[in-house]
Amino acid sequence: MKSTSSVSPCEASKSATEDVINTMPSNVVSFILDFLPLQDAVRTSILSKNWRYKWTTINQVVFGNDFFEYIMRTKGDVDGRIITRVLVYHEGSITKFVLDIPRHKRFDDDDIYLWAKLLSTKSVKEMIIVNKNITPIVLPTRLFSFVDLKHLKLCCCCFHGASLGGFPKLLSLDLEWVNSWELIIGLCPLLEVLQIYHPLAMTKMKLDDFAKLKNLKRLFLSLSMLYHHHHHHDAAIPSLDIFKLVAFLPKLHRLTLDLQKCSRAIDKDRVFPSPVTHGQVKAGITGYLQQLRNVDLVFTKDSQVELSFIKCLLDNCCLLQLITIANYDSTRYGTVNRGCYFDFAAKLLMLSRASPEAKILFRP
């Protein structure tokens, strides 16, 4: 009698699938895993023996909302040891690291220190640490040894102690509610994009802090955080100093000023303590203003002071292309007054312009 061996269609399909999975080129595997949420990338270890540790070479390690929701759903709580295990098992470099801490979660300083130590050998290129808890997390000074960083975003953090090293390759820096941010500014010689937002900060800023940022092309500032050391905490920086600040930045092309939380005087029309006069601007501080192409003013009011500020921009920025006025405050007595738009626009249309290309755009 002739003996035959038979394989069911299901078994044959399973075998073929395993062959495809196990013979994938390593670069294809890495590409696939980088597009998966971290928890799913780790779960690929159950596909086969060959895939058990493939997730450990992923280039992007993202502890985001999806990750924390998954851990809460499956484990009941997020233990710092879970993050530690992922970083301990990881091999090779990390191009992007994200830690998005939920509002209800607080990690120990020892956990943060350990993660920074483990990441310090990974040649991290981009790092995002967003702390949604109202209590700032303390970042170790070891972070200053991440010499390969090109992009850094920090939210609700603080630094303790002196800096070690710096960020020689950093191109963009986004700081939101970061205490002691002045420790970072002077350590980024190649910085091109800088955003600082801390409306309630008592931090003191000196214009000289920006003198080293010769490559800066884009700058976002919340004016309510900029104070002179001799001013009371609710006194906004004079508008003349904004021009002085710009004068330190020879390559600045885009300037964004957020006036939403900027303190106003009793008459409700004075965003800055005093308007900039044409003579002041001409007195040796307009040299680099000619590099500006775009200026964004957020939460602007129709005041003599702010109108004077815009006039100085139009008078002296020879390459200016666009001034965007976003979230224009057109309210009077708590209600929107469309006439405010037309009144302010009419005043702006009357201003002379050094750049024939300069346009003014109102944006909601």
Protein Blocks (a to p, Z undefined) as FASTA:
>chain_A
ZZdddddfklmmmmmmmmmmmmgcfklmmmmmmmpcfklmmmmmmmpmklmmmmmmcfbd
cddfklmmmmmmmnopacfklmmmmmmmpgcjdfbdcddddfkbccdfklmmmmmmmmmm
nopabdcdddfbfbdcdddfklmmmmmbfbdcdehiadedjdehiafkbfbdcdehiahk
lmmmmmmmkbcbdcdddfkbcbdcdfklmmmmmmbmbdcddfklpccfkbcfkbccdfkl
mmmmmmmmmkbmbdcddfklpccdfkopafbfbdcdfklmmnopammmmmpmbdcdehia
cdfklmmmmmmmmmmmmkbfbdcdehiafbeehiacfklmmmmmmmmmmpccfblkbccd
ddZZ
